[in-house]
Amino acid sequence: MRASELAMLQTWRKPAKLFSDFNTLQFACVMSLVVFVLLVFFMTAPTRHRSVSTDLAKADHPVAMPWADREDALKVTITRDGIVFFRNERIDPVDLAQKIGDHLKDRTVERKVYIAADTQARWSNVKPVLDAVHQAGIVRVAFLVDQRRSAALHMKLAESGL
């Protein structure tokens, strides 16, 4: 190559520029997808429940008991298998009276026991719990139930397709 050709080649070529363009449209799409996935995850993630799951008995005219949902409420749950929970702690019905008595030392605790018994629980599993509650000195006992829908409401829901 001659010197003139070399000089011409060097002037003809432009120096390389650094390509640093950031496309915000794709970035926004990816970020919105990430936010959507996180939103779906947190909406469908199982939450930690404060109580044991039971299938409660149905009642036509229940009385509202907002105090049963309090964290310091004396709540006893009896599962269909006969397992007894005091608050969220599994307990033997023999020790239940002592546990209730320990919690009654706090004067701010309501002197009422809420019992959530599964509809499939046997009476032979419920009776020792009631005896232990009475042995602890509690006379106010409430059974938690689900409200049964009236026949008229069932008809309306059936007509509307729900």
C-alpha positions as CSV (number, residue, x, y, z in Angstrom):
1,M,0.0,0.0,0.0
2,R,1.2,3.4,-0.8
3,A,1.4,6.2,1.7
4,S,-1.4,8.2,-0.1
5,E,-3.7,5.2,0.1
6,L,-2.9,4.7,3.7
7,A,-3.6,8.4,4.5
8,M,-6.9,8.2,2.6
9,L,-8.0,5.1,4.4
10,Q,-7.3,6.7,7.8
11,T,-9.3,9.8,7.0
12,W,-12.1,7.9,5.4
13,R,-12.7,5.7,8.6
14,K,-14.4,7.6,11.4
15,P,-13.4,6.8,15.0
16,A,-15.7,4.3,16.7
17,K,-18.2,5.9,19.1
18,L,-19.4,4.2,22.3
19,F,-23.0,3.1,21.9
20,S,-24.7,3.8,25.2
21,D,-28.3,4.3,24.3
22,F,-30.7,3.0,26.9
23,N,-34.2,2.0,25.7
24,T,-36.6,2.9,28.4
25,L,-39.6,1.3,26.8
26,Q,-38.3,-2.3,27.3
27,F,-37.1,-1.4,30.8
28,A,-40.5,-0.1,31.7
29,C,-42.2,-3.3,30.3
30,V,-39.9,-5.5,32.3
31,M,-40.3,-3.6,35.5
32,S,-44.1,-3.6,35.2
33,L,-44.0,-7.3,34.7
34,V,-41.8,-7.7,37.8
35,V,-44.2,-5.6,39.8
36,F,-47.2,-7.6,38.5
37,V,-45.5,-10.9,39.4
38,L,-44.7,-9.7,42.9
39,L,-48.2,-8.4,43.4
40,V,-49.7,-11.7,42.4
41,F,-47.3,-13.6,44.6
42,F,-48.1,-11.6,47.7
43,M,-51.9,-11.7,47.0
44,T,-51.9,-15.5,46.7
45,A,-49.2,-16.3,49.2
46,P,-50.7,-18.2,52.2
47,T,-51.0,-16.0,55.2
48,R,-50.3,-17.1,58.7
49,H,-53.6,-17.5,60.4
50,R,-54.1,-16.8,64.1
51,S,-56.2,-19.9,64.7
52,V,-56.6,-23.5,63.8
53,S,-58.9,-24.2,60.9
54,T,-62.2,-25.8,61.7
55,D,-65.5,-26.3,59.9
56,L,-67.9,-24.5,62.3
57,A,-71.5,-25.4,62.8
58,K,-74.1,-23.3,61.0
59,A,-76.7,-21.2,62.8
60,D,-79.7,-19.2,61.5
61,H,-79.5,-16.4,64.0
62,P,-76.0,-16.1,65.5
63,V,-75.0,-13.3,67.8
64,A,-72.0,-11.2,66.8
65,M,-69.0,-11.7,69.1
66,P,-66.3,-9.3,68.1
67,W,-64.3,-10.0,71.2
68,A,-63.6,-13.5,70.0
69,D,-61.1,-12.2,67.4
70,R,-59.0,-10.3,70.0
71,E,-55.5,-11.6,70.5
72,D,-56.0,-12.0,74.2
73,A,-59.3,-13.8,74.0
74,L,-59.6,-17.2,75.7
75,K,-60.3,-19.3,72.7
76,V,-60.4,-23.1,72.7
77,T,-60.5,-24.9,69.3
78,I,-61.6,-28.6,69.0
79,T,-60.8,-30.2,65.7
80,R,-62.7,-33.1,64.1
81,D,-60.0,-35.4,65.2
82,G,-60.5,-34.4,68.9
83,I,-57.3,-32.3,69.1
84,V,-57.7,-29.4,71.5
85,F,-55.9,-26.1,71.0
86,F,-55.9,-23.3,73.6
87,R,-55.3,-20.2,71.6
88,N,-52.8,-21.6,69.0
89,E,-51.1,-24.0,71.3
90,R,-52.0,-27.7,71.3
91,I,-53.0,-28.8,74.7
92,D,-54.3,-31.8,76.6
93,P,-57.8,-31.2,78.0
94,V,-56.6,-32.2,81.4
95,D,-54.2,-29.3,81.5
96,L,-56.7,-26.8,80.1
97,A,-58.1,-25.7,83.4
98,Q,-54.6,-24.8,84.6
99,K,-53.8,-22.8,81.4
100,I,-57.0,-20.9,81.6
101,G,-56.4,-20.1,85.3
102,D,-52.9,-18.8,84.4
103,H,-54.4,-16.4,81.9
104,L,-57.1,-15.3,84.3
105,K,-54.4,-13.8,86.6
106,D,-54.3,-10.9,84.2
107,R,-57.2,-8.7,85.2
108,T,-57.6,-7.2,81.7
109,V,-58.6,-10.6,80.1
110,E,-62.3,-11.1,79.5
111,R,-63.8,-13.8,81.8
112,K,-65.4,-15.6,78.9
113,V,-64.2,-18.7,76.9
114,Y,-64.9,-19.0,73.2
115,I,-65.1,-22.5,71.9
116,A,-64.8,-23.2,68.2
117,A,-65.7,-26.9,67.8
118,D,-65.7,-28.6,64.4
119,T,-69.0,-29.9,63.2
120,Q,-67.5,-33.4,63.0
121,A,-66.1,-33.2,66.6
122,R,-67.6,-35.9,68.9
123,W,-69.3,-34.9,72.1
124,S,-66.8,-37.1,74.0
125,N,-64.1,-34.6,72.9
126,V,-66.1,-31.5,73.7
127,K,-67.4,-32.5,77.2
128,P,-63.9,-32.7,78.8
129,V,-63.2,-29.2,77.4
130,L,-66.4,-27.8,79.0
131,D,-65.6,-29.5,82.3
132,A,-62.1,-28.0,82.3
133,V,-63.5,-24.5,81.5
134,H,-66.0,-24.8,84.4
135,Q,-63.2,-26.2,86.7
136,A,-61.2,-23.0,85.9
137,G,-64.1,-20.9,87.3
138,I,-65.5,-19.7,84.0
139,V,-69.3,-19.6,83.7
140,R,-69.5,-17.6,80.5
141,V,-68.9,-19.9,77.5
142,A,-69.7,-19.1,73.9
143,F,-69.7,-21.5,71.0
144,L,-68.5,-19.9,67.7
145,V,-70.6,-20.7,64.6
146,D,-71.1,-19.7,61.0
147,Q,-74.2,-17.9,60.0
148,R,-76.4,-20.0,57.8
149,R,-77.8,-18.2,54.7
150,S,-81.6,-17.9,54.6
151,A,-83.6,-19.7,51.9
152,A,-84.5,-16.3,50.3
153,L,-80.9,-15.4,50.0
154,H,-80.1,-18.8,48.5
155,M,-82.8,-18.1,45.8
156,K,-81.4,-14.7,45.0
157,L,-77.9,-16.0,44.7
158,A,-79.1,-18.9,42.5
159,E,-81.0,-16.5,40.2
160,S,-78.0,-14.1,39.9
161,G,-75.6,-17.0,39.1
162,L,-73.5,-16.7,42.2
